[in-house]
Each structure stands twice: as structure tokens, then as C-alpha cells.
């Protein structure tokens, strides 16, 4: 029976040379075969301390490193059309992900997020400026609006209340400042299911309704609303 010889695994020479180099302290420039470049501190052959990494795709990171990963405070930038660099993110990092407090700039002009991050996602408290001039300020989880928050629209109308999975969900109030009205109620997946509407600051409204709202003549209206709210809560909330 013929004897089959096992193929011996041979490690690339550059890996052995890299270990023997044992980079430590400050190195002016270190280049990779693919064109990437790093300038900064090393420890035990790993990027550690302050340093700047440039990738061949035009991305640049300048900031803190720990055991070869972006950790601490740093700024991520990309090449712009003029050949310079444009900031994409400035803030905290942990194990190569956005973590802690930081600001992310989106491609749309004027659209950015400033607030807390967890493992690369918007989580905690944060403020999001949208390109249509609306603003959300409040709680986030898993990169979506979750918890208590305030959404102000471009016409200054605003919602204050609960969010889940990036939409209005739960108890909240919607201020129709242009009409001079206030809705106080309960939302399910972005849709108001039961609420009361009252006149609110009509004198300052830019487009007030023609007539004030009539008086409610329903007996025990709060009992009816509470019953409707409890029904939706039992069927929609965790």
C-alpha cells in the first residue's frame, strides 16, 4: 500500500520576520504589502498607544489603539473630492467598534448623530439631526429609537413619549403647534389608537383651526379612554 506523505504547512516568511522585528515604541512609518500605512506607537508587535492608520481605500483613523485594535478616543475620516479628508466619526472606540460617546456624520448634508454607542450601534441617550430638519432626542437601543424621546418635525410640531423599534409606540403626546392643538394618547407601531385632543395655545398657532374644539359630552370619557388603552397595552406591549 503506498504511503501518503502529509503536506507540511509552511508559514509565510513575512510572518516570521514580523515577529522577529518585535516592533515597540514609536515608529515613523510602517507599510504593508497592500499599501496600508501606520504611523505611531507599538507594543509587543501590536499597534498600541497613539497612532494613525491609512488604508488604500482612502480611509484614515487617527487616535488611540490597544493591542492592535482601535480603542479609546479617535477620529475616522474618508477622502473627499478635493483630495483632503472629511470626518465620518469622532468619539469613543472599543475593540474596533464605535463605543461610548461619539458623533457620526452621514453622507446627507446636515444629517448627523451625537450620543452614546454600544458595540458599534446607537444605544443609550442620543440626538439625531435628520436631513429634513427634524430632530430626535432621547433613548436608543440596537441602532433604533427605543424608550422615551422627543421627535421635533421641521414645522416645529413635536411628539413626546414612548418609542419602540424606531416608531412611536406606547403613551405619548403630540403637539400640533401650527394648529393650536394637543393630542394625548396611546400609539401602536406609529399609529394613535386612542387619545384626547384639546385646544393648546391657539393664539400662537400659525394656522389655527377655524373653530375651537367643542366640549366633550360623553359621560366618563376618561374611563372609556383607560379601557381602550388597557386593551391595546395587553395586546401590543411586552
URGIBEL-V391373 format. One record per backbone hydrogen bond with DSSP energy under -1.0 kcal/mol. NH is the residue of the N-H (numbers start at 1). CO is the residue of the C=O. E is the energy in kcal/mol with one decimal. If there is no record, write none. Layout:
((NH:CO:E) (NH:CO:E))
//
This chain:
((17:13:-2.6) (18:14:-2.2) (19:15:-1.9) (20:16:-2.2) (21:17:-1.8) (22:18:-1.2) (25:42:-2.7) (27:40:-2.4) (30:38:-2.1) (32:36:-2.4) (35:32:-1.8) (37:54:-2.7) (38:30:-2.2) (39:52:-2.6) (40:27:-1.6) (41:50:-2.8) (42:25:-1.8) (43:46:-2.8) (45:23:-2.7) (46:43:-1.5) (48:41:-1.6) (49:65:-2.2) (51:63:-2.3) (52:39:-2.9) (53:61:-2.7) (54:37:-3.4) (55:59:-2.9) (58:55:-1.7) (60:77:-2.7) (61:53:-2.6) (62:75:-2.3) (63:51:-2.5) (64:73:-2.1) (65:49:-2.6) (66:69:-3.0) (68:47:-3.1) (69:66:-1.6) (72:93:-2.4) (74:91:-2.5) (75:62:-2.3) (76:89:-2.9) (77:60:-3.1) (78:86:-2.3) (80:84:-2.3) (83:80:-1.6) (86:78:-3.1) (88:76:-3.2) (89:76:-1.9) (90:103:-2.2) (91:74:-2.2) (92:101:-1.9) (93:72:-2.6) (94:97:-2.5) (96:70:-2.3) (97:94:-1.3) (99:92:-1.9) (100:117:-2.2) (102:115:-2.7) (103:90:-2.8) (104:113:-2.6) (105:88:-3.3) (106:111:-2.4) (111:108:-1.9) (112:129:-1.3) (113:104:-2.5) (114:127:-2.5) (115:102:-2.3) (116:125:-2.9) (117:100:-2.9) (118:121:-2.8) (120:98:-3.2) (121:118:-1.3) (123:116:-1.3) (124:140:-2.7) (126:138:-2.6) (127:114:-2.8) (128:136:-2.9) (129:112:-3.1) (130:134:-2.5) (133:130:-1.6) (135:152:-2.8) (136:128:-2.4) (137:150:-2.4) (138:126:-2.4) (139:148:-2.2) (140:124:-3.0) (141:144:-2.7) (143:122:-2.2) (144:141:-1.4) (146:139:-1.2) (147:163:-2.5) (149:161:-2.6) (150:137:-2.4) (151:159:-2.6) (152:135:-3.3) (153:157:-3.2) (156:153:-1.9) (158:175:-1.6) (159:151:-2.6) (160:173:-2.9) (161:149:-2.5) (162:171:-2.2) (163:147:-2.7) (164:167:-2.6) (166:145:-2.3) (167:164:-1.5) (169:162:-2.2) (170:187:-2.8) (172:185:-2.2) (173:160:-2.7) (174:183:-2.9) (175:158:-3.3) (176:181:-2.5) (177:175:-1.4) (180:176:-1.8) (181:176:-2.0) (182:198:-2.7) (183:174:-2.9) (184:196:-2.7) (185:172:-2.6) (186:194:-2.5) (187:170:-3.1) (188:191:-2.8) (190:168:-3.4) (191:188:-1.6) (193:186:-3.0) (194:186:-1.2) (196:184:-2.4) (198:182:-2.3) (200:180:-3.3) (204:201:-1.1) (205:202:-1.1) (207:178:-2.8) (209:179:-1.3) (224:220:-1.5) (225:221:-2.4) (226:222:-2.5) (227:223:-2.2) (228:224:-2.0) (229:225:-2.7) (230:226:-2.5) (231:227:-1.6) (232:228:-2.0) (233:229:-2.6) (234:230:-2.1) (236:232:-1.4) (237:233:-1.6))
//
